[in-house]
Each structure stands twice: as structure tokens, then as C-alpha cells.
Amino acid sequence: MKTVRRWVQLSIALWLFWLVLAMPLDLSDLFWGLAVAGLAGLGASFFLWRRQAPGLGARNLAGLIFHVFDLVRLIVPAALQVARVVLDPSLPVQPRIIVYKTLLRGELERVTLANTITLTPGTHCVDLDGDRITVHCLAPSFADALVDGRVERRILRSLGISQADD
């Protein structure tokens, strides 16, 4: 029964995401989006998360939507900073590889952090191994928000997890 519930929740989440991407909608978009979301949700429910699926309750879905908007707030200034470094020859590119030990415990939270790092211009998650994340940065300053814990706190807040829970 848990697998069916997980499948329905995941399919609905994927279908809602599809509806946002497929604007403007017509009847075929609604049908095909639901069919593909159902198949993808079915596959993920049975093959990706056999033991324990990430929580996909209303609170987490709302937090995920909040995280997407928060991510845009991270991406825009970082993109401008990358453009400045690339376009201004007086600003040297100083690439760095850092290994960051995260305090996040859950797999969902860690993967969200790794994806957030990769989606933010100037940083790229090279490896995620347990609580250690290897990150490539265009310049040392690009890792500041990660190292001081701001990104982790934003993820915890968006997923509705208190610091004490983690």
C-alpha cells in the first residue's frame, strides 16, 4: 500500500511540474503529461526507492516550490558574478576544489544540496560521498555561501526541517 501511495504522490508531483513547463496547455498536454508522469512515478516507486522514499507530503512539496524560488535568488547574483569574472580580464579566475562536510543527514537533503551547488553558476558538485561533497569553484569566493552554512540552512528551511531534527 505504501508503494501505491508513493506512486500516486510522485506522479502528481511530476504531473504538476509538467503542467508548469508545458504552458500554454491543451487537452493532449494534460493527457500525455499525466501518462508520462504516471509511468515515471511508477518506475521511481518500484526501482529507485524500494526501501524508503523521500517524503512527498504537502509540506515537502510546498517546501520544494519555495526552494525553487530561493534557488533563483541564488542563481541570479551568482550568474552576474561569473559574468563579471569572465568578462573582466583584471579579475583572475582562481579555480579551487574544496571538500565540504555537510551536516545534512537525509539523502533527500544531501542530494538537494548537491544539485543546488551544481545549478548555482560558478560552482559544480563533483562528488557526493556520504557527508562529504567535493565542489569545484571558479574562485574561492564562490564557495562562501556553502562554507558558512547559508545554503544548508536554506535547504532545511525550504524542506521544513528544523536544525534540531537534523
N, CA, C and O of each residue as an XYZ file, in Angstrom:
664
protein
N       0.820     -1.201      0.000
C       0.000      0.000      0.000
C       0.858      1.258      0.000
O       0.515      2.258     -0.630
N       1.993      1.194      0.724
C       2.878      2.353      0.753
C       3.427      2.661     -0.630
O       3.586      3.825     -0.999
N       3.717      1.607     -1.399
C       4.257      1.800     -2.739
C       3.233      2.477     -3.640
O       3.592      3.336     -4.445
N       1.978      2.104     -3.518
C       0.926      2.721     -4.331
C       0.771      4.186     -3.951
O       0.658      5.049     -4.821
N       0.767      4.467     -2.649
C       0.659      5.855     -2.192
C       1.841      6.680     -2.682
O       1.678      7.814     -3.134
N       3.030      6.099     -2.587
C       4.238      6.768     -3.054
C       4.142      7.046     -4.555
O       4.514      8.125     -5.017
N       3.642      6.066     -5.311
C       3.489      6.207     -6.753
C       2.524      7.346     -7.082
O       2.811      8.174     -7.946
N       1.386      7.388     -6.395
C       0.394      8.435     -6.646
C       0.970      9.806     -6.302
O       0.826     10.749     -7.079
N       1.620      9.925     -5.146
C       2.195     11.211     -4.743
C       3.248     11.683     -5.736
O       3.237     12.840     -6.157
N       4.143     10.801     -6.105
C       5.205     11.169     -7.033
C       4.638     11.511     -8.403
O       5.094     12.460     -9.040
N       3.658     10.756     -8.860
C       3.043     11.025    -10.162
C       2.362     12.386    -10.175
O       2.467     13.124    -11.155
N       1.672     12.719     -9.103
C       1.020     14.031     -9.017
C       2.060     15.139     -9.019
O       1.894     16.144     -9.710
N       3.132     14.967     -8.252
C       4.184     15.989     -8.214
C       4.810     16.173     -9.595
O       5.019     17.304    -10.034
N       5.106     15.081    -10.276
C       5.692     15.171    -11.615
C       4.714     15.788    -12.612
O       5.113     16.563    -13.481
N       3.441     15.444    -12.486
C       2.441     15.992    -13.392
C       2.278     17.495    -13.183
O       2.154     18.243    -14.153
N       2.277     17.946    -11.923
C       2.185     19.382    -11.652
C       3.394     20.117    -12.218
O       3.263     21.210    -12.769
N       4.567     19.515    -12.081
C       5.774     20.110    -12.660
C       5.636     20.181    -14.179
O       6.006     21.185    -14.789
N       5.113     19.138    -14.785
C       4.890     19.111    -16.227
C       3.929     20.220    -16.644
O       4.153     20.873    -17.663
N       2.872     20.443    -15.880
C       1.896     21.480    -16.213
C       2.543     22.860    -16.235
O       2.208     23.697    -17.073
N       3.466     23.091    -15.315
C       4.174     24.374    -15.287
C       5.037     24.528    -16.537
O       5.083     25.602    -17.135
N       5.718     23.453    -16.928
C       6.615     23.519    -18.081
C       5.877     23.566    -19.414
O       6.398     24.118    -20.383
N       4.693     23.008    -19.479
C       4.001     22.847    -20.755
C       3.057     23.999    -21.099
O       2.225     23.851    -21.994
N       3.158     25.121    -20.428
C       2.260     26.244    -20.715
C       2.481     26.736    -22.131
O       3.633     26.728    -22.565
N       1.503     27.156    -22.873
C       0.066     27.038    -22.651
C      -0.390     25.601    -22.880
O       0.194     24.871    -23.680
N      -1.415     25.218    -22.184
C      -1.867     23.825    -22.182
C      -3.014     23.589    -23.154
O      -3.857     24.459    -23.369
N      -3.027     22.412    -23.729
C      -4.223     21.937    -24.413
C      -4.529     20.541    -23.873
O      -3.791     20.026    -23.033
N      -5.581     19.945    -24.337
C      -6.042     18.671    -23.790
C      -5.004     17.562    -23.940
O      -4.852     16.730    -23.045
N      -4.292     17.544    -25.063
C      -3.287     16.490    -25.262
C      -2.124     16.646    -24.282
O      -1.567     15.647    -23.825
N      -1.748     17.894    -23.952
C      -0.688     18.115    -22.958
C      -1.093     17.563    -21.598
O      -0.282     16.950    -20.904
N      -2.339     17.779    -21.222
C      -2.824     17.264    -19.942
C      -2.762     15.740    -19.920
O      -2.297     15.146    -18.947
N      -3.232     15.111    -20.995
C      -3.259     13.652    -21.061
C      -1.852     13.069    -21.085
O      -1.524     12.210    -20.267
N      -1.022     13.526    -22.013
C       0.326     12.947    -22.142
C       1.189     13.253    -20.924
O       1.998     12.422    -20.512
N       1.023     14.431    -20.351
C       1.759     14.749    -19.129
C       1.395     13.813    -17.997
O       2.267     13.350    -17.262
N       0.099     13.530    -17.852
C      -0.356     12.609    -16.811
C       0.147     11.188    -17.077
O       0.558     10.489    -16.151
N       0.113     10.767    -18.336
C       0.576      9.415    -18.678
C       2.070      9.254    -18.401
O       2.487      8.266    -17.795
N       2.870     10.214    -18.839
C       4.322     10.120    -18.633
C       4.661     10.246    -17.152
O       5.522      9.523    -16.650
N       3.989     11.161    -16.446
C       4.230     11.311    -15.008
C       3.860     10.028    -14.269
O       4.558      9.623    -13.340
N       2.774      9.395    -14.675
C       2.375      8.138    -14.047
C       3.397      7.039    -14.264
O       3.721      6.296    -13.337
N       3.910      6.932    -15.488
C       4.932      5.916    -15.776
C       6.241      6.211    -15.042
O       6.862      5.309    -14.480
N       6.652      7.482    -15.052
C       7.890      7.848    -14.347
C       7.736      7.626    -12.842
O       8.654      7.135    -12.185
N       6.579      7.986    -12.304
C       6.325      7.762    -10.884
C       6.306      6.286    -10.531
O       6.801      5.885     -9.477
N       5.738      5.485    -11.410
C       5.699      4.042    -11.192
C       7.110      3.461    -11.177
O       7.463      2.679    -10.294
N       7.903      3.852    -12.159
C       9.283      3.364    -12.214
C      10.089      3.785    -11.003
O      10.823      2.980    -10.430
N       9.955      5.044    -10.610
C      10.703      5.531     -9.450
C      10.245      4.840     -8.171
O      11.066      4.510     -7.315
N       8.950      4.621     -8.040
C       8.423      3.986     -6.830
C       8.919      2.560     -6.660
O       9.217      2.131     -5.546
N       9.007      1.836     -7.750
C       9.393      0.427     -7.660
C      10.894      0.191     -7.760
O      11.412     -0.743     -7.148
N      11.596      1.017     -8.516
C      13.001      0.720     -8.775
C      13.980      1.650     -8.063
O      15.064      1.213     -7.677
N      13.625      2.914     -7.883
C      14.557      3.845     -7.245
C      14.474      3.809     -5.729
O      15.498      3.830     -5.046
N      13.263      3.756     -5.201
C      13.078      3.884     -3.755
C      12.344      2.677     -3.209
O      11.241      2.804     -2.678
N      12.938      1.527     -3.334
C      12.280      0.310     -2.843
C      12.135      0.313     -1.330
O      11.085     -0.060     -0.808
N      13.170      0.726     -0.627
C      13.141      0.655      0.838
C      12.458      1.866      1.447
O      11.481      1.736      2.185
N      12.975      3.041      1.134
C      12.422      4.246      1.747
C      12.457      5.378      0.734
O      13.520      5.743      0.232
N      11.314      5.918      0.443
C      11.225      7.034     -0.496
C      11.332      8.340      0.262
O      10.954      8.412      1.431
N      11.845      9.382     -0.394
C      11.811     10.693      0.243
C      10.361     11.103      0.461
O       9.483     10.767     -0.332
N      10.123     11.829      1.539
C       8.768     12.270      1.829
C       8.257     13.216      0.759
O       8.935     14.176      0.395
N       7.071     12.947      0.260
C       6.480     13.794     -0.762
C       5.134     14.331     -0.296
O       4.205     14.479     -1.090
N       5.036     14.617      0.982
C       3.800     15.162      1.508
C       3.616     16.608      1.072
O       4.492     17.197      0.440
N       2.478     17.163      1.415
C       2.159     18.535      1.023
C       3.196     19.518      1.554
O       3.550     20.479      0.871
N       3.684     19.279      2.778
C       4.680     20.177      3.367
C       5.973     20.169      2.555
O       6.547     21.224      2.286
N       6.427     18.980      2.166
C       7.658     18.898      1.384
C       7.480     19.455     -0.021
O       8.397     20.076     -0.559
N       6.314     19.243     -0.623
C       6.076     19.801     -1.952
C       6.049     21.322     -1.902
O       6.598     21.984     -2.783
N       5.411     21.876     -0.876
C       5.405     23.331     -0.717
C       6.823     23.834     -0.468
O       7.220     24.869     -1.004
N       7.582     23.107      0.339
C       8.971     23.487      0.588
C       9.820     23.409     -0.657
O      10.712     24.233     -0.854
N       9.555     22.430     -1.501
C      10.291     22.295     -2.750
C      10.009     23.478     -3.670
O      10.919     24.002     -4.313
N       8.756     23.892     -3.730
C       8.405     25.068     -4.530
C       9.117     26.294     -3.973
O       9.650     27.101     -4.735
N       9.130     26.439     -2.645
C       9.851     27.546     -2.017
C      11.335     27.473     -2.370
O      11.964     28.494     -2.650
N      11.890     26.259     -2.356
C      13.313     26.092     -2.653
C      13.639     26.515     -4.086
O      14.700     27.088     -4.334
N      12.749     26.241     -5.016
C      12.983     26.647     -6.407
C      13.082     28.167     -6.498
O      13.971     28.690     -7.170
N      12.181     28.877     -5.831
C      12.250     30.338     -5.840
C      13.505     30.833     -5.121
O      14.135     31.799     -5.552
N      13.858     30.170     -4.033
C      15.069     30.531     -3.302
C      16.308     30.267     -4.155
O      17.280     31.021     -4.104
N      16.265     29.206     -4.927
C      17.375     28.867     -5.812
C      17.566     29.944     -6.877
O      18.697     30.284     -7.222
N      16.477     30.473     -7.393
C      16.571     31.561     -8.371
C      17.248     32.770     -7.733
O      18.027     33.465     -8.386
N      16.951     33.020     -6.458
C      17.616     34.125     -5.746
C      19.107     33.888     -5.609
O      19.875     34.849     -5.558
N      19.536     32.643     -5.547
C      20.967     32.323     -5.506
C      21.600     32.412     -6.893
O      22.726     32.887     -7.038
N      20.875     31.956     -7.905
C      21.433     31.839     -9.248
C      21.685     33.196     -9.893
O      22.732     33.393    -10.509
N      20.761     34.126     -9.769
C      20.892     35.408    -10.465
C      22.144     36.165    -10.026
O      22.930     36.552    -10.890
N      22.375     36.399     -8.724
C      23.611     37.101     -8.347
C      24.869     36.309     -8.708
O      25.880     36.896     -9.093
N      24.812     34.983     -8.586
C      25.982     34.171     -8.928
C      26.283     34.260    -10.419
O      27.449     34.299    -10.813
N      25.250     34.291    -11.245
C      25.459     34.416    -12.692
C      26.095     35.755    -13.030
O      26.972     35.829    -13.891
N      25.662     36.805    -12.363
C      26.275     38.119    -12.581
C      27.729     38.129    -12.127
O      28.582     38.731    -12.780
N      28.013     37.466    -11.015
C      29.386     37.380    -10.517
C      30.268     36.590    -11.488
O      31.411     36.975    -11.735
N      29.753     35.504    -12.031
C      30.508     34.717    -13.015
C      30.762     35.552    -14.260
O      31.874     35.556    -14.786
N      29.744     36.257    -14.737
C      29.911     37.103    -15.920
C      30.977     38.163    -15.682
O      31.782     38.452    -16.567
N      30.981     38.731    -14.501
C      31.983     39.758    -14.179
C      33.387     39.166    -14.200
O      34.304     39.771    -14.756
N      33.566     37.997    -13.604
C      34.885     37.351    -13.573
C      35.337     36.988    -14.982
O      36.508     37.149    -15.324
N      34.414     36.502    -15.792
C      34.769     36.071    -17.147
C      35.054     37.259    -18.057
O      35.979     37.205    -18.868
N      34.278     38.328    -17.935
C      34.404     39.461    -18.848
C      35.465     40.476    -18.446
O      35.943     41.224    -19.300
N      35.843     40.526    -17.193
C      36.847     41.494    -16.739
C      38.202     40.804    -16.643
O      38.422     39.992    -15.745
N      39.120     41.123    -17.568
C      40.418     40.440    -17.567
C      41.262     40.733    -16.324
O      42.193     39.987    -16.023
N      40.948     41.807    -15.604
C      41.734     42.114    -14.408
C      41.362     41.208    -13.230
O      42.108     41.115    -12.256
N      40.216     40.546    -13.322
C      39.809     39.615    -12.265
C      40.257     38.210    -12.656
O      39.702     37.609    -13.576
N      41.254     37.694    -11.960
C      41.757     36.376    -12.348
C      40.790     35.258    -11.943
O      40.139     35.315    -10.900
N      40.724     34.263    -12.791
C      39.970     33.059    -12.457
C      40.880     32.211    -11.580
O      42.003     31.889    -11.967
N      40.392     31.853    -10.398
C      41.182     31.063     -9.451
C      40.407     29.804     -9.075
O      39.855     29.719     -7.979
N      40.364     28.834     -9.975
C      39.573     27.634     -9.675
C      40.093     26.887     -8.458
O      41.298     26.813     -8.221
N      39.169     26.342     -7.700
C      39.503     25.593     -6.490
C      38.622     24.349     -6.413
O      37.489     24.334     -6.895
N      39.164     23.330     -5.804
C      38.388     22.150     -5.432
C      38.349     22.143     -3.910
O      39.389     22.149     -3.253
N      37.148     22.129     -3.360
C      37.027     22.054     -1.904
C      36.241     20.795     -1.548
O      35.394     20.337     -2.316
N      36.531     20.256     -0.396
C      35.757     19.133      0.133
C      35.006     19.674      1.338
O      35.603     20.128      2.313
N      33.691     19.616      1.249
C      32.830     20.184      2.274
C      32.118     19.058      3.011
O      31.532     18.168      2.393
N      32.176     19.107      4.338
C      31.483     18.111      5.163
C      30.135     18.701      5.559
O      30.065     19.672      6.312
N      29.076     18.107      5.048
C      27.740     18.618      5.316
C      27.198     18.075      6.637
O      27.562     16.985      7.078
N      26.336     18.847      7.242
C      25.659     18.417      8.462
C      24.307     17.775      8.150
O      23.642     17.254      9.044
N      23.906     17.814      6.882
C      22.628     17.235      6.490
C      22.702     15.720      6.583
O      23.680     15.110      6.153
N      21.655     15.115      7.149
C      21.678     13.662      7.366
C      20.914     12.889      6.302
O      21.355     11.823      5.871
N      19.784     13.411      5.880
C      18.931     12.673      4.957
C      19.457     12.693      3.529
O      20.099     13.649      3.094
N      19.168     11.613      2.814
C      19.602     11.512      1.417
C      18.962     12.607      0.564
O      19.629     13.203     -0.281
N      17.670     12.873      0.780
C      16.977     13.913      0.029
C      17.643     15.269      0.241
O      17.844     16.021     -0.713
N      17.983     15.582      1.487
C      18.605     16.868      1.784
C      19.988     16.973      1.138
O      20.342     18.019      0.596
N      20.761     15.902      1.195
C      22.113     15.924      0.615
C      22.073     16.050     -0.906
O      22.849     16.803     -1.495
N      21.179     15.319     -1.526
C      21.066     15.408     -2.986
C      20.558     16.790     -3.387
O      20.999     17.344     -4.393
N      19.633     17.349     -2.606
C      19.165     18.710     -2.872
C      20.316     19.694     -2.773
O      20.429     20.595     -3.604
N      21.174     19.537     -1.768
C      22.342     20.406     -1.622
C      23.279     20.252     -2.818
O      23.734     21.251     -3.376
N      23.570     19.022     -3.215
C      24.471     18.789     -4.349
C      23.909     19.397     -5.631
O      24.648     20.006     -6.404
N      22.617     19.236     -5.858
C      22.006     19.815     -7.054
C      21.973     21.334     -6.989
O      22.153     22.000     -8.009
N      21.747     21.887     -5.811
C      21.771     23.338     -5.647
C      23.150     23.883     -5.971
O      23.276     24.908     -6.641
N      24.179     23.204     -5.502
C      25.555     23.624     -5.791
C      25.803     23.605     -7.293
O      26.358     24.554     -7.845
N      25.394     22.531     -7.952
C      25.630     22.402     -9.388
C      24.837     23.425    -10.191
O      25.337     23.935    -11.193
N      23.621     23.734     -9.776
C      22.800     24.690    -10.509
C      23.239     26.132    -10.304
O      22.874     27.002    -11.095
N      24.009     26.402     -9.267
C      24.472     27.754     -8.999
C      25.708     28.038     -9.845
O      26.705     27.324     -9.731
N      25.665     29.069    -10.694
C      26.822     29.368    -11.550
C      28.091     29.591    -10.736
O      28.069     30.223     -9.679
N      29.196     29.061    -11.251
C      30.487     29.221    -10.590
C      30.850     28.080     -9.670
O      31.980     28.009     -9.187
N      29.905     27.178     -9.417
C      30.178     26.012     -8.573
C      29.637     24.765     -9.253
O      28.678     24.819    -10.023
N      30.269     23.654     -8.954
C      29.826     22.375     -9.515
C      30.131     21.271     -8.518
O      31.263     21.148     -8.050
N      29.136     20.473     -8.193
C      29.340     19.324     -7.309
C      29.990     18.214     -8.120
O      29.393     17.685     -9.058
N      31.215     17.868     -7.751
C      31.962     16.838     -8.463
C      31.636     15.461     -7.908
O      31.548     14.489     -8.659
N      31.454     15.374     -6.579
C      31.209     14.077     -5.956
C      30.424     14.267     -4.667
O      30.625     15.238     -3.937
N      29.538     13.336     -4.403
C      28.789     13.297     -3.148
C      28.990     11.909     -2.578
O      28.490     10.923     -3.119
N      29.727     11.841     -1.481
C      30.034     10.554     -0.860
C      29.737     10.654      0.625
O      30.537     11.192      1.391
N      28.581     10.134      1.031
C      28.186     10.222      2.435
C      27.945     11.669      2.823
O      27.106     12.350      2.234
N      28.692     12.134      3.826
C      28.529     13.517      4.267
C      29.579     14.448      3.658
O      29.676     15.606      4.065
N      30.351     13.975      2.711
C      31.389     14.793      2.065
C      30.996     15.117      0.627
O      30.648     14.241     -0.164
N      31.066     16.415      0.322
C      30.747     16.890     -1.020
C      31.994     17.552     -1.590
O      32.541     18.479     -0.992
N      32.437     17.079     -2.737
C      33.572     17.684     -3.425
C      33.009     18.685     -4.425
O      32.184     18.343     -5.273
N      33.475     19.936     -4.310
C      32.917     21.028     -5.101
C      34.032     21.735     -5.863
O      35.079     22.050     -5.298
N      33.797     21.981     -7.154
C      34.702     22.808     -7.952
C      34.133     24.214     -7.965
O      32.954     24.415     -8.259
N      34.986     25.199     -7.640
C      34.567     26.599     -7.615
C      35.412     27.391     -8.602
O      36.610     27.141     -8.736
N      34.799     28.339     -9.290
C      35.506     29.196    -10.232
C      36.498     30.102     -9.513
O      37.567     30.409    -10.041
N      36.142     30.522     -8.325
C      37.000     31.357     -7.478
C      36.658     31.020     -6.030
O      35.554     30.548     -5.756
N      37.580     31.253     -5.098
C      37.311     30.911     -3.691
C      36.042     31.557     -3.131
O      35.352     30.954     -2.309
N      35.733     32.769     -3.567
C      34.560     33.467     -3.036
C      33.249     32.784     -3.415
O      32.230     32.997     -2.758
N      33.263     31.973     -4.459
C      32.041     31.296     -4.882
C      31.593     30.240     -3.873
O      30.429     29.840     -3.878
N      32.483     29.793     -3.028
C      32.141     28.771     -2.030
C      31.706     29.372     -0.700
O      31.353     28.633      0.220
N      31.722     30.693     -0.578
C      31.419     31.330      0.707
C      30.057     30.939      1.271
O      29.954     30.587      2.446
N      29.007     30.996      0.445
C      27.656     30.678      0.933
C      27.546     29.217      1.356
O      26.746     28.875      2.227
N      28.346     28.365      0.742
C      28.339     26.950      1.111
C      29.073     26.738      2.423
O      28.560     26.088      3.333
N      30.267     27.285      2.516
C      31.123     27.052      3.681
C      30.515     27.630      4.958
O      30.635     27.025      6.024
N      29.867     28.785      4.866
C      29.301     29.369      6.092
C      27.928     28.790      6.456
O      27.329     29.210      7.446
N      27.426     27.839      5.674
C      26.201     27.132      6.032
C      24.910     27.753      5.536
O      23.833     27.226      5.813
N      24.988     28.868      4.803
C      23.763     29.524      4.333
C      22.927     28.617      3.432
O      21.704     28.556      3.563
N      23.594     27.917      2.523
C      22.860     27.063      1.585
C      22.170     25.924      2.330
O      21.015     25.606      2.048
N      22.871     25.313      3.275
C      22.263     24.233      4.068
C      21.058     24.732      4.856
O      20.023     24.067      4.892
N      21.182     25.889      5.482
C      20.058     26.437      6.253
C      18.854     26.701      5.353
O      17.715     26.457      5.751
N      19.102     27.199      4.142
C      18.000     27.451      3.210
C      17.308     26.149      2.818
O      16.082     26.094      2.720
N      18.097     25.110      2.598
C      17.514     23.814      2.232
C      16.691     23.263      3.388
O      15.575     22.788      3.183
N      17.234     23.323      4.603
C      16.486     22.848      5.771
C      15.180     23.618      5.931
O      14.133     23.029      6.202
N      15.248     24.937      5.762
C      14.050     25.761      5.907
C      13.030     25.420      4.820
O      11.838     25.297      5.102
N      13.497     25.267      3.582
C      12.554     25.006      2.495
C      11.919     23.623      2.600
O      10.783     23.434      2.166
N      12.632     22.660      3.168
C      12.076     21.320      3.336
C      11.329     21.170      4.658
O      10.797     20.100      4.954
N      11.288     22.244      5.455
C      10.538     22.213      6.707
C      11.186     21.386      7.790
O      10.495     20.810      8.630
N      12.514     21.318      7.783
C      13.245     20.536      8.780
C      13.922     21.514      9.729
O      14.652     22.406      9.296
N      13.679     21.343     11.025
C      14.337     22.223     11.989
C      15.767     21.750     12.197
O      16.080     20.581     11.971
N      16.632     22.656     12.627
C      18.039     22.315     12.852
C      18.164     21.230     13.912
O      19.072     20.401     13.851
N      17.254     21.232     14.885
C      17.314     20.224     15.945
C      16.965     18.833     15.409
O      17.500     17.829     15.879
N      16.053     18.781     14.410
C      15.688     17.497     13.806
C      16.858     16.896     13.055
O      17.037     15.678     13.025
N      17.646     17.758     12.455
C      18.756     17.284     11.638
C      19.926     17.048     12.522
O      20.986     16.642     12.047
